[in-house]
Amino acid sequence: MRYLYFILIFLISSFLYLFLNFYDNGWQFLQPFLVALLLIYFNSEKEWVYYTFALLAGFFIDSFTGIFGLHAVIFVIIVFVLKSLQVTILSSKNILSIILLTLFSFVVFWLLFWASDLIFNWDLYIIDNNLIKPILKMTGINIFLVIFLHLIYYNFWVKRHDQKQSF
Amino acid sequence: MLRQNLKFFLIFITIIALFILFKNGQIFDLGIIFRKSFSPEKFNTTLLSFPDNLEEEYKNLLVENNQLKELKQENNELRELLELKNKKEYNLAVVNILSRDPLNRNILIIDAGRDRGIENGQAVVVSNGIVVGKIIDAGIDSSKLRLLTDHFSKLAVKIGDDRNVSGILSGSLGLVMELSFIPQEQEIKKGDIVVTADIDPKIPSGLVVGQIENVEFEQEELFKEASVLPLINYEVLFTLAVITQS
């Protein structure tokens, strides 16, 4: 049943990704796949699940963009960094860890894009002064979405069914 | 735990790298394998093979395309000349420009001469009936014509709506034409059309020459002067016609 939910989340993210990319006024910077990846990461204990989700989500976006494999690599790196942090310094189970990890994951996401743009001149996302504002705005919305959806899930599902959180 | 995470990370990075290499066809082209397995061999050879003489064909088509464009332009000009001939009842000898005089670019050499009824002093027009010059040296099968912008060119013209103002048009520096000997009391203004006068028996009257650009007028002078702009660009003349009989 849980995997069915994951597939459903993937489909919703795909729909939202394609839908949001029709708009050119900053909404394309909303990253439904990254939000979904973080939600799955926070609520799954099996590594192969969120790594596979990162791979598939990355390849899905890459099939619409110019550089095949870039999003997939970045998503897998984000998962690796989050997991490494979780098993070393941020191992507590409170909501602060989730907020910090979410914040950190988005910083890593844009940092990697900026670095790839700087090194290879790929121009996948044009990161200039005019677009910094919508990127920051959408990053804020992304972080809020992750935390909000996770809180809803935690309070209305995990508590009710008396389950333990993934960490 | 950390080691297991690293193991997963490396496995998935390897998978991504393999996908990228497969997609770019650097290990082997997945697309060709699919095509071979799903379509007959002959389709592959006919559809996927690159034509050998593509570049040569492209060059030939480019040449042909340019020739067709020139033919189209020539055809349009000849049609207009034919209409002019029918409308005004002139005898026209359609001629091509062979070359320009290397010393004076306002003298053109055309491919028709006395064999086609061309004589010195006849008017040369373009497709829409605008006078561009006069024949100055009619040979047996080729002639020289002097454009109106040439310094030595002289042509009697009339100006104004009722065409009662006369003057002499001469070339100036090969670019514009100067209108002189216009009596002081006659009124001319910028934008007036200049047409040929009926003084010269070899040049029909009423053929358009140009448009007045600027009028110069001084109290102590007997005559007014004006500069006249040609209505067409004399540098890109293509097909011409000599009015042999009016």
Interface residues (C-beta under 8 A of the other chain):
Chain A: E47 W48 Y51 T52 A54 L55 G58 F59 F68 G69 A72 V73 V76 I77 V79 F80 K83 S84 V87 T88
Chain B: M1 L2 Q4 N5 L6 F8 F9 I11 F12 I13 I15 I16 A17 F19 I20 K23 N24
